[in-house]
Amino acid sequence: MKKREFLKAVGWVGATLTVREGASALIKCRHESAKVVALNGSPDEHGNTAYALSVMGGVFERERIDFEIINMGGKDIRGCIACNSCHLDNKGKGCLYATPDEQKWINSMKTANAIILASPTCFGGIAGTLKSFLDRAFFSGSENFRYKAGAAVVTTLRSGASMTFESLNQYFTIAEMPVASSTYWNNIHGLTPDDLKQDAEGIRTLQNLAKNIIRMI
């Protein structure tokens, strides 16, 4: 090979490697700047739902994903009163009656790449405080969450998980959010966090869910 041809070949290889390294750096940068926010609808900030989220948090931490948990289950949150002000008088600005805390939570959801809705099973459904907030947040501004990854997480003693799980997913599907799934429905069983630690399949399901969220974002 002539010297000129050799230098030309080396130049193309060097340029190719530079592009590849640059792309890898860009992917890594985007990966490390990703944010996941979880809404904990349980009134017990250290209960079963918190434990379920901690299982996922371990995966996010290892992958250097920013993970924020918002505990709202014990807050005083009003439900939607169907005033329609968010679409008339307050068009584009969200719920007219959002408190400073609620607006802060909504802003976190807006800036996140993925949103997790986590709830204990309460009489076969979503915890009331969480549902009150979600009804208002999604009715007044579901377009703010469009195309973000969404995942539902449910804790339960025995039954009701599938109904709660389905109800949480309805918020994603009406907001044009792709839904993250796992190798089983995203629920974990037990009366206490210590009981949940014995549910190996539930733990594995939540870990796989976290990994799939990362892949999606």
KOLTINU-725506 format. One record per residue: residue in one letter; z, x, y of N, C-alpha, C, O in turn. Coordinates in steps of 0.2 Angstrom, whole numbers, plus 2048, in hexadecimal, padded with zeros to 3 digits. Atoms other than C-alpha are relative to their C-alpha. Layout:
% KOLTINU-725506
 type  nZ  nX  nY caZ caX caY  cZ  cX  cY  oZ  oX  oY
    A   Z   X   Y   Z   X   Y   Z   X   Y   Z   X   Y
...
END
This chain:
% KOLTINU-725506
 type  nZ  nX  nY caZ caX caY  cZ  cX  cY  oZ  oX  oY
    M 800 804 7FA 800 800 800 800 804 806 804 809 807
    K 801 7FC 7FA 7FB 807 811 807 7FE 804 80A 7F9 804
    K 7FA 800 7FC 809 80A 81E 800 7F9 804 806 7F6 804
    R 801 806 7FC 803 7FC 829 802 7F9 7FC 805 7F5 7FE
    E 7FF 806 804 803 7EF 81B 807 800 7FE 80A 7FA 7FD
    F 7F9 800 802 814 7F5 815 804 7FD 806 809 7F9 804
    L 7FB 803 7FB 81C 7F2 826 7FF 7F9 802 803 7F6 803
    K 802 807 7FF 813 7E2 828 804 7FB 7FB 807 7F6 7FD
    A 7FD 804 805 81A 7DC 817 808 800 801 80B 7FB 801
    V 7F9 800 7FE 82C 7E2 81C 802 7FC 805 807 7F9 806
    G 7FE 804 7FA 82B 7D9 82C 800 7F9 7FE 805 7F5 801
    W 800 807 802 827 7C9 824 806 7FE 7FC 809 7F9 7FD
    V 7FA 801 804 835 7CB 818 806 800 804 80A 7FB 803
    G 7FA 800 7FB 841 7CF 826 801 7FA 804 806 7F7 805
    A 800 806 7FC 83C 7C0 830 802 7FA 7FC 806 7F6 7FE
    T 7FE 805 804 83E 7B5 821 807 800 7FF 80A 7FB 7FF
    L 7F9 7FF 801 84F 7BC 81D 804 7FD 806 809 7FA 806
    T 7FD 802 7F9 854 7B9 830 800 7F9 800 805 7F6 802
    V 800 807 800 84E 7A7 82F 805 7FD 7FB 809 7F8 7FD
    R 7FB 803 805 858 7A4 81F 807 801 802 80B 7FC 801
    E 7FA 7FF 7FE 867 7AC 826 802 7FB 805 808 7F9 806
    G 7FE 804 7FA 866 7A2 836 801 7F9 7FD 806 7F6 800
    A 7FF 806 803 864 792 82C 807 7FF 7FD 80A 7FA 7FD
    S 7F9 800 804 873 796 821 806 800 805 80A 7FC 804
    A 7FB 800 7FA 87D 79A 831 801 7F9 803 806 7F6 804
    L 800 807 7FD 878 789 838 803 7FB 7FC 807 7F7 7FE
    I 7FD 805 804 87C 77F 829 808 801 7FF 80C 7FC 7FF
    K 7F9 7FF 800 88D 788 828 804 7FE 806 809 7FB 806
    C 7FD 802 7FA 891 785 83A 800 7F8 800 806 7F6 802
    R 7FF 807 800 88D 772 838 805 7FE 7FB 808 7F9 7FC
    H 7FB 802 806 897 771 828 807 801 803 80B 7FD 802
    E 7F9 7FF 7FE 8A6 779 830 802 7FC 806 808 7FB 808
    S 7FE 804 7FA 8A5 76E 840 800 7F9 7FE 801 7F4 803
    A 800 807 802 8A4 75E 836 807 7FD 800 80C 801 7FF
    K 7FA 804 7FF 8B2 751 838 800 7FA 7FC 7FC 7F6 7FC
    V 7FF 806 803 8B9 744 82D 806 7FD 802 80C 800 803
    V 7FA 803 7FE 8C5 737 833 802 7FA 7FB 7FD 7F7 7F9
    A 7FD 805 804 8D0 72B 828 805 7FC 803 809 7FE 807
    L 7FC 805 7FD 8D8 71B 82D 805 7FE 7FA 803 7FB 7F5
    N 7FB 802 805 8E8 719 823 803 7F9 802 807 7F9 806
    G 7FE 807 7FF 8EC 706 822 807 7FF 7FD 809 7F9 7FE
    S 7F9 801 803 8FD 708 819 805 801 805 805 805 80A
    P 7FA 7FF 7FB 90D 705 823 804 806 7FE 808 808 802
    D 7FD 7FB 802 914 713 819 7FC 807 801 7F8 808 7FD
    E 804 7FB 7FE 90E 723 821 800 806 7FA 7FD 80B 7FA
    H 7FF 7FB 806 914 72D 811 800 7FD 7FA 802 800 7F5
    G 800 803 806 910 721 804 7FA 801 7FC 7F7 807 7FC
    N 806 7FE 805 902 71F 7F7 7F9 801 803 7F6 805 801
    T 806 7FF 7FD 8F4 71D 803 7FF 807 803 7FA 80A 803
    A 800 7F9 7FD 8F9 72D 80C 7FF 805 7FB 7FC 80A 7FC
    Y 801 7FB 806 8FA 736 7FB 7F9 800 7FE 7F6 806 7FD
    A 807 800 802 8E8 730 7F7 7FC 804 805 7F8 808 803
    L 804 7FC 7FB 8E2 737 807 801 807 800 7FD 80C 802
    S 7FE 7F9 800 8EB 747 805 7FC 804 7FA 7FB 80A 7FB
    V 804 7FD 806 8E2 74A 7F4 7F9 802 803 7F6 807 802
    M 807 7FF 7FD 8D1 748 7FE 801 806 805 7FC 80A 806
    G 7FE 7FB 7FB 8D9 753 80C 7FF 807 7FD 7FD 80C 801
    G 800 7FA 803 8DB 761 800 7F9 803 7FF 7F7 809 800
    V 807 7FF 800 8C8 761 7FD 7FD 802 806 7FA 807 807
    F 802 7FF 7FA 8C4 760 80F 802 807 803 7FF 80B 806
    E 7FD 7F9 7FE 8D0 76F 813 7FC 806 7FD 7FB 80B 801
    R 803 7FA 804 8C8 77A 806 7F9 801 803 7F7 807 803
    E 807 7FF 7FD 8B7 777 80E 800 800 807 7FA 800 80A
    R 7FF 7FF 7F9 8BD 779 81F 7FD 7FA 804 7FA 7FB 809
    I 803 806 7FC 8B9 767 825 806 7FD 804 80C 7FD 801
    D 7FB 803 7FC 8C3 760 833 802 7F9 7FE 7FE 7F5 7FD
    F 7FE 807 803 8CD 751 82C 806 7FE 804 80C 801 804
    E 7FB 804 7FC 8D7 745 836 802 7FA 7FD 7FE 7F6 7FB
    I 7FD 807 802 8E3 737 830 803 7FD 805 807 7FF 809
    I 7FD 804 7FB 8E7 729 83B 804 7FB 7FC 801 7F7 7F9
    N 7FC 805 804 8F6 71F 835 801 7FA 805 804 7FB 80A
    M 7FF 806 7FC 8F5 70E 83C 803 7FA 7FD 804 7F4 800
    G 7FD 806 804 8FD 703 82F 806 7FD 803 808 7F7 802
    G 7F9 802 7FD 90E 702 838 7FF 7FE 807 804 7FD 80A
    K 801 802 7F9 906 6FE 849 800 7F9 801 7FE 7F5 7FD
    D 801 807 7FE 906 6EE 853 7F9 7FF 802 7F8 800 808
    I 807 801 7FF 8F4 6E9 852 7FE 7F9 800 7FF 7F6 7FB
    R 802 807 800 8ED 6D9 857 7F9 7FF 7FD 7F5 804 7FC
    G 807 801 803 8DE 6D1 84E 7FB 7FE 805 7FD 7FC 80B
    C 806 803 7FC 8CD 6CB 855 802 7F9 802 803 7F5 7FE
    I 7FF 807 7FE 8CF 6BB 860 7F9 7FD 801 7F9 7F8 804
    A 807 803 7FF 8BC 6B8 860 7FF 7FE 807 7FB 7F9 809
    C 801 801 7F9 8BC 6B9 873 7F9 802 802 7F6 800 807
    N 807 7FD 7FF 8AB 6C2 872 7FF 804 807 7F9 805 809
    S 800 7FC 7FA 8AF 6CC 882 7FC 806 7FF 7F9 809 803
    C 803 7F9 802 8A9 6DC 879 7F8 7FF 801 7F5 805 802
    H 808 800 800 897 6D5 879 7FE 7FC 807 7F8 7FB 808
    L 802 803 7FA 898 6CC 88A 803 804 806 7FF 808 809
    D 7FD 7FC 7FA 8A4 6D2 898 801 807 7FF 800 80B 804
    N 7FE 7F9 801 8A8 6E2 890 7FA 804 7FB 7FC 808 7F7
    K 805 7FE 804 897 6E5 888 7FF 808 800 7FE 80B 805
    G 801 7F9 801 895 6F7 881 806 804 800 806 80A 7FF
    K 7FA 7FC 7FF 8A7 6FC 884 805 7FE 7FB 80B 801 7FC
    G 7FC 802 805 8AF 6F5 875 805 7FB 801 803 7F6 806
    C 7FB 806 7FF 8BE 6E9 873 803 801 806 806 806 808
    L 7FC 800 7FA 8C5 6E4 883 807 800 800 80A 803 804
    Y 7F9 800 801 8D6 6E3 87C 803 806 7FC 808 807 7FA
    A 7FE 7FA 803 8D6 6F4 874 806 804 804 805 805 80A
    T 7FA 7FC 7FD 8E7 6FE 877 7FD 807 801 7F8 809 7FE
    P 802 7F9 800 8E6 710 87C 800 804 7F9 7FC 808 7F8
    D 800 7FD 807 8EB 715 86A 7FA 7FE 7FC 7F6 802 7F9
    E 806 802 804 8DD 70A 863 7FA 803 803 7F5 804 7FF
    Q 806 7FD 7FD 8D0 711 86F 800 807 7FE 7FA 80A 7FD
    K 800 7F9 802 8D6 722 86A 7FD 801 7F9 7F9 805 7F7
    W 802 800 807 8D3 71E 857 7F9 7FF 800 7F5 802 7FC
    I 807 802 800 8C2 716 85B 7FC 807 802 7F7 808 800
    N 803 7FA 7FD 8BD 726 865 800 805 7FA 7FB 809 7F9
    S 800 7FB 806 8C2 731 855 7FB 7FE 7FB 7F7 802 7F8
    M 805 802 804 8B7 726 84B 7F9 801 802 7F4 803 7FE
    K 806 7FF 7FD 8A9 728 857 7FD 807 7FF 7F7 808 7FE
    T 802 7F9 800 8A9 73B 856 800 803 7F9 7FE 808 7F8
    A 800 7FE 807 8AC 73C 843 7F9 800 7FD 7F5 7FC 7FF
    N 806 800 804 89E 740 837 801 7FB 7FA 7FC 7F8 7F7
    A 7FF 804 805 8A6 735 82A 807 7FC 801 80B 7FF 804
    I 7FA 804 7FF 8B3 727 82A 803 7FD 7F9 7FF 7FA 7F5
    I 7FD 802 806 8BF 723 81C 805 7FA 802 809 7FB 806
    L 7FB 805 7FF 8C8 712 81B 804 7FF 7FA 802 7FE 7F5
    A 7FC 7FF 806 8D7 713 810 806 7FA 801 809 7FA 806
    S 7FC 806 800 8E2 704 80C 804 7FF 7F9 801 800 7F4
    P 7FC 802 806 8F0 6FF 800 7FD 7F9 7FE 7FA 7F5 803
    T 802 807 802 8EC 6EE 7F6 806 7FC 802 80B 7FC 7FF
    C 7FB 805 7FE 8F5 6E0 7FF 7FE 7F9 7FE 7F9 7F6 801
    F 802 806 802 8F4 6D0 7F6 7F9 7FF 7FE 7F5 7FB 800
    G 807 800 802 8E3 6D5 7EF 7FB 801 806 7F5 800 805
    G 805 7FF 7FA 8DC 6DA 800 803 806 804 807 80A 803
    I 7FE 7FB 7FB 8DD 6E6 80F 806 7FF 803 808 7F9 805
    A 7FA 801 7FC 8ED 6EA 818 7FE 7FD 806 7FA 7FF 80A
    G 802 804 7FA 8EE 6DE 826 7FF 804 807 7FA 802 80A
    T 801 7FD 7FA 8F0 6EA 834 7FA 804 801 7F6 804 806
    L 807 7FC 800 8E1 6F5 82F 7FB 7FB 801 7F6 7FC 805
    K 805 805 7FF 8D7 6E5 82D 7FF 7FE 807 7F9 7FD 80A
    S 801 802 7F9 8DB 6DF 83F 7FD 805 804 7F9 803 808
    F 803 7FB 7FC 8D6 6F0 846 7F8 800 7FE 7F4 801 803
    L 807 7FF 802 8C6 6F1 83C 7FC 7FA 802 7F6 7FB 804
    D 804 806 7FE 8C0 6DF 840 7FE 801 808 7F9 800 809
    R 802 7FF 7F9 8C1 6E4 853 7FC 806 801 7F7 805 805
    A 804 7FA 7FF 8BB 6F5 852 7F9 800 7FE 7F4 802 801
    F 806 801 802 8AC 6F1 848 7FC 7FA 803 7F6 7FB 804
    F 803 806 7FD 8A8 6E0 850 7FE 802 807 7F8 800 809
    S 802 7FE 7F9 8A8 6E8 861 7FC 806 801 7F9 807 806
    G 804 7FA 7FF 89F 6F8 85E 7FE 803 7F9 7FF 80A 7F8
    S 802 7FD 806 899 6FB 84C 7FA 804 801 7F9 809 7FD
    E 806 7FC 7FF 889 703 853 803 807 802 7FF 80C 801
    N 7FD 7F9 7FF 895 712 858 801 804 7F9 802 80A 7F9
    F 7FF 7FD 807 897 715 845 7FA 801 7FC 7FA 803 7F6
    R 806 800 804 885 714 840 7FE 807 7FD 7FF 80C 801
    Y 802 7FA 804 87F 721 833 806 805 7FF 804 80A 7FC
    K 7FB 7FB 802 890 729 831 802 7FE 7F9 801 7F8 7F7
    A 7FE 802 807 896 72A 81F 806 7FC 800 80B 7FE 804
    G 7FA 804 800 8A3 71D 81A 802 800 7F9 7FE 800 7F4
    A 7FD 800 807 8AF 71D 80B 806 7FC 801 80A 7FC 805
    A 7FA 804 801 8BC 711 806 805 803 7FB 802 805 7F5
    V 7FB 7FE 805 8CC 716 7FD 806 7FB 7FF 808 7F8 804
    V 7FB 805 801 8D8 70A 7F5 806 802 7FB 804 806 7F6
    T 7FB 7FF 805 8E9 70C 7ED 803 7F9 7FE 803 7F5 802
    T 7FD 806 803 8F1 6FF 7E2 804 801 7FA 804 807 7F7
    L 7FC 800 806 8FE 6FC 7D5 7FC 7FE 7F9 7FC 802 7F5
    R 804 802 806 8F3 6F2 7C9 7F9 7FD 802 7F4 801 801
    S 806 803 7FE 8E6 6E6 7CF 7FF 7FF 807 803 800 80B
    G 802 802 7F9 8DD 6E1 7DF 7FC 806 803 7FA 805 809
    A 804 7FB 7FD 8D5 6F2 7E2 7F9 7FF 801 7F6 801 806
    S 807 801 7FF 8C3 6ED 7DF 7FF 7FB 806 7FA 7FC 80A
    M 801 805 7FA 8C5 6DE 7EC 801 804 806 7FD 803 80B
    T 7FE 7FD 7FA 8CD 6E9 7F9 7FA 805 801 7F8 806 807
    F 805 7FB 7FF 8C0 6F7 7F6 7FA 7FD 802 7F6 7FF 807
    E 806 804 7FE 8B2 6EA 7F8 800 7FE 807 7FB 7FF 80B
    S 7FF 803 7F9 8B9 6E3 808 7FF 806 805 7FD 805 80A
    L 800 7FA 7FB 8BB 6F5 810 7F8 802 800 7F6 804 806
    N 807 7FE 800 8A9 6F9 80B 7FB 7FB 804 7F6 7FD 807
    Q 803 805 7FC 8A3 6E9 814 7FF 803 808 7FA 802 80B
    Y 800 7FD 7F9 8A7 6F2 825 7FA 805 801 7F7 806 806
    F 805 7FA 7FF 89B 701 821 7F9 7FC 7FF 7F5 7FE 803
    T 806 803 801 88D 6F6 81B 7FD 7FC 806 7F7 7FB 806
    I 802 804 7FA 88C 6EB 82B 7FF 805 806 7FC 803 80B
    A 800 7FB 7FB 88D 6FB 835 7FA 805 7FF 7FA 80A 803
    E 805 7FB 802 87E 704 82D 803 807 7FE 800 80C 800
    M 7FD 7FA 802 889 711 826 7FF 801 7F8 800 7FD 7F4
    P 801 7FE 808 884 71A 815 807 800 7FD 80C 804 800
    V 7FA 800 803 892 717 809 801 806 7FB 7FD 807 7F6
    A 7FE 7FB 804 89A 726 800 803 7FD 7F9 807 7F9 7FA
    S 7FD 803 807 89E 723 7ED 802 806 7FC 802 80C 7FE
    S 7FD 7FB 805 8A6 72D 7DF 7FE 7FE 7F9 7F9 7FA 7F8
    T 802 801 807 8A6 72D 7CC 804 7FA 7FD 803 7F9 7F7
    Y 7FD 807 802 8B1 71D 7CC 801 7FD 807 800 800 80C
    W 7FE 804 7F9 8B6 710 7D9 806 804 803 80B 807 7FF
    N 7FB 7FC 7FC 8C1 719 7E6 807 7FD 800 809 7FB 806
    N 7F9 803 800 8D2 713 7E1 804 804 7FB 802 808 7F7
    I 7FB 7FC 804 8E2 71B 7DA 806 7FB 7FF 808 7F8 803
    H 7FB 805 802 8F0 712 7D1 807 803 7FF 808 809 7FD
    G 7F9 7FE 801 903 713 7D1 804 7FC 805 802 7F9 80A
    L 7FB 803 7FC 913 70C 7D9 802 805 806 803 803 80B
    T 7FD 7FB 7FB 918 71C 7E2 7FB 806 800 7F7 807 7FB
    P 804 7FA 800 90F 72D 7E7 801 804 7FA 7FC 807 7F7
    D 7FF 7FC 806 917 735 7D8 7FC 7FC 7FA 7FA 800 7F5
    D 804 804 805 90F 727 7CD 7F8 802 801 7F5 803 7FC
    L 807 7FE 7FF 8FE 72B 7D5 7FE 807 7FE 7F9 808 7FC
    K 801 7F9 802 900 73D 7D1 7FE 800 7F8 7FB 805 7F6
    Q 801 800 808 8FF 738 7BE 7F9 7FD 7FF 7F6 7FD 7F9
    D 807 803 801 8EE 72F 7C1 7FB 805 801 7F8 806 806
    A 804 7FB 800 8E3 73D 7BD 7F8 7FE 802 7F5 801 805
    E 806 802 7FF 8D3 733 7BD 7FF 7FE 808 7FA 7FF 80B
    G 801 801 7F9 8D7 72C 7CE 800 806 805 7FC 805 80A
    I 800 7FA 7FC 8DB 73D 7D5 7F9 803 800 7F6 805 805
    R 807 7FD 801 8CA 743 7CE 7FB 7FC 804 7F6 7FF 807
    T 805 805 7FC 8C1 734 7D6 800 802 807 7FB 802 80B
    L 7FF 7FE 7F9 8C8 738 7E7 7FE 807 802 7FB 808 807
    Q 803 7F9 7FF 8C4 74A 7E6 7F8 800 800 7F5 803 804
    N 807 801 800 8B2 746 7E1 7FD 7FD 806 7F8 7FE 809
    L 802 803 7FA 8B1 73A 7EF 800 804 806 7FB 804 80A
    A 800 7FB 7FA 8B6 747 7FC 7FA 805 800 7F7 806 805
    K 806 7FB 801 8A9 753 7F5 7FA 7FC 802 7F5 800 805
    N 806 803 7FF 89C 746 7F6 7FF 7FE 808 7FA 7FE 80A
    I 800 801 7F9 8A1 742 808 7FD 806 804 7F9 806 808
    I 803 7FA 7FD 89E 754 80C 7F9 801 7FF 7F6 803 804
    R 807 800 801 88D 754 804 7FC 7FC 805 7F7 7FD 807
    M 804 805 7FB 888 745 80F 800 802 807 7FB 801 80A
    I 7FF 7FF 7F9 88E 74C 81F 7FD 807 801 7FD 80A 807
END
